[in-house]
């Protein structure tokens, strides 16, 4: 039986520890950002985006409020307050038989929240790229 990708994801969120992403993400994972129009392909770029998201989203106000799942995927609705703005969104995950995430899609509302998340994520990603290169 493959590892439980959903339980692993929840544990990473609960502990706010992106270190486990390397073993959870498939090498060919595809990440769909709410603010980037093209899919981001590969473990390295997906881990970079999700690692930045750990800093932007996962504070004491973050919580999943609804979960729908089957054997190969899940839709997780979340709520969080960032800089006084209520953010509502969904994480849509798909995993393979080995229990590795092969697709991760994020959708966010309202527009004010998207703009704020875009600003914060862009700053973190720019800093990470600068540090890496």
LINTA-V180212 format. One line per field, one symbol per residue. psi: psi as a letter, one per 40 degrees, with the letter a starting at -180 (. if undefined). burial: # if it has 24 or more other C-alpha atoms within 12 Angstrom, else .. Layout:
# LINTA-V180212
psi = ???
burial = ???
This chain:
# LINTA-V180212
psi = hiihddddddddddefhededdedhidfihhhieeheiihhidddddddddddddddgaeehiheihhiadeiihhhiiihhfehhhhaihhihiadefhhehhhhhiiadddddddddddddddddddddd.
burial = ...###.###..#..#.#..##.############....##.#.##############...###.......#########.#....##########..##########....##.###.##...#........
